[in-house]
Amino acid sequence: PEGWELGAYPMKLTKEGLKSRILSGFSDNAIVYQSHSDCVTRLPRDAVKLAQNKKGTQAFKIHNNIYGVQFHPEFSWDIIKKYVSVRSGIGVVVDDPSIPESNAGQVVLHNFIEIIL
């Protein structure tokens, strides 16, 4: 309902998110990279919200073995800059054209590996 998330966005951790294994090492308001027009407006049954921003839910868990994230942990700074360039070039509105460098999203990938080992 809030439109596209395209670029770099801060993510606010919930109380549960601050304790979450998947978000371990994240600071509150860490910058993550986004490129989508969809939004989690209602969490699945038994889900616990772990992070959010002004556009919606950014991370959740169900029990202790299912995780969902809205941002792109696989995106590097170079990749998100290209997405912003291409998509804004076809008319997608960018809330903030500045794209600060951040490795925060990639922390999720490392944490996921630790969780499954």
Buried (B, 14 or more C-beta within 10 A) or exposed (E): EEEBBBBBBBBEBBEBBBEBEBBBEBEEEBBBBBBEEEBBEEBEEEBBBBBBBEBBBBBBBBEEEEBBBBBBBEBBBEEBBEBBEEBBEEEBEBBEEEBEEBEBBBBBEEBBEEEEE
